[in-house]
Amino acid sequence: MNFSSILVPVSGSPSDENTVNLACETLKPSGGRLFIMYIIQINRHLPIDSALPSEVLKGDNILKSMEKLSEKFKHEVKAELIQAREVGYAIVQEATRRKVDVIAMSIPDLKKFGRFELEKTVTYVLKNAECNVLLWHDQTTKK
């Protein structure tokens, strides 16, 4: 299964590397486009264009790290930092705007009352994405 374009939202979690690697391996060998996004969630009491230097620095470092990781695959890579009110909404909007084939994202091992649950960002993306969604549930990050 080879796709032409994949969007990977990253957050600095240990599973980001695995998700980016999986996306790179899933892209077609030549001409594949990888979009890596770091989203800064802006609280509603702040203006959407608020300057958050520490978050921007963190996001830039994560994006640089993911770009470096993807270099070996020789795909066209575009990394971008975005500010948004809701992370899930921003992911779906960017995927639609860029007309990607797939959104590849990692899912945390979230348990409520001893049962596995999907967190709200993942649930939003699954319900609203107009493209395929590839989920990486990283078993190596379990405690």
N, C-alpha and C positions, 0 to 999 in steps of 0.2 A: 504494500500500500504506500504509494508516494503521492504527496500533495505538493501543490505549487507555492502555497503561502500559509504560514502558521503564525499566530499571535501567542506569545507566552508572557503572561503577567508574572512578575517576580516581586518578592517581598523581603528577601534576605533570609529566608528560611533555609535550613540545611538541604531540603529537597529541590531547591531551585536548580542546582547543577544537574540533577538527574532529569528534571523536566526539560531543561534546555537541550541536554544531550539527546533525549528521546525525540524532541521536536526536530533536531538536526538530522537524526537518523531516519525520520519519517518523511522529510522533504525529499523531493525528487533530486537525483544527483547533480543535474545542471539546471540552473535557472531558478532554483528555489529561493524564496524570500522569507526571511525570519524577522518578525517584529517582536522586540523585547520591550516590555513596558514596566515601569515602576510607577505606582500610583500613590500620591500623597493624599490621604483623606483629610479634607478640611472640615473642621467642626462648623456647625451652622451659625454659631455666634461670631464667626470670623468672616471677613470678605473672602470670596472664592479666590481672589488673586493675592491673598496674604503672602508676605515674604516669610518663609520658614527656613532660614539658612541651614540649620542643623539637619533638617529632613532632606533638603536638596542635596547637601553633601553626602549624606547616607545613601540616597537614591543614586546619585552619580557614581559613587564607588561600587555599588551593587551592579549597576548597568555596565560599567567598565569591566568588571570581573566576568560577567556573563558574555560580553562581546569577545573577550580574550578566549574564553572557553569555546566559543563557537567558531573561532578562526580556522581551526584545523579542518572544518567541514567545507570550506570554500563557498558558502552560500552568501547571498546578498543579505546583510544584516543591518537593521535600523533599530537603534535603541532610543527610547524616549521616556522622559519624565513628565508625568501628567498630574495636575491637581484636580480633585473632584470631590463632590459631597459624598457620593456612594461609589464604592469600588466596583461592585458588580455591574452597575449601570455604565460606568466608564469602560469596562472591558467589552461589554456588548456593543456600545456605541463605536468604539475604535475598530472592533472586528467588522462591523457593518460598513463603516466608512472606508476601510481598507480592502473590503471584499475578500477577506481571508477564507481559506477552505476549512481551517481548523483553529480552535482555541485550545491550547494545551496548558493545563494548569495542575498544580499539585493540590492535594487535599490533606488537611491536617487530620490526625487521628483524634477526632473529637468524640467524647463519650458523655452521654447524659444518662444518669441513672443506670450506669453500667452497659448501655447500649450505644452502638456506633450511630452517629448522626452527621449529616452534612451541614456545614456552617452556612450562614445566609448568603455570602457572596457566591459560593458554588451553586447553591440552590437557585439563585437569581439567574446566573449564567445558563444553567441547564434549562430553565423555563423559557428564557427569552432570546437565546442566541439563534441567529438565522443560519448558522453553519454547524459543522460537526464539532463536538467537544470531546477532547481526549483528557482523561483524568489520570493522574499519577498518585497512587496511594503508597507512599514510601514506608515500607515496613522497617527500614533500618533506623528510622528516627523515633521509633517507639521507645518508651521508657520502661 
